[in-house]
C-alpha cells in the first residue's frame, strides 16, 4: 500500500479476499492497524 495508489478494496480483490471487510479484519489482525491508517501513516 505504500507503493501504489490502488484503492484498498482493489488490493483486497487482487489478493482474493471475499470482501473489503474481510481484508480489513485480516490486515488489522496482522499489523495491529487498519489498512487506511497504515496507508496514511506510511505516506507521512
JOLIN-V285607 format. One record per backbone hydrogen bond with DSSP energy under -0.5 kcal/mol. CO is the residue of the C=O (numbers start at 0). NH is the residue of the N-H. Records with the same first field share a line. If there is no record, write none. Layout:
CO=NH / NH
//
This chain:
6=10
7=11
8=12
9=13
10=14
11=16
12=15
18=22
19=23
20=24
21=25
22=26
23=27
24=28
25=29
26=30
27=31
33=37
34=38
35=39
36=40
37=41
38=42
39=42
40=43
//
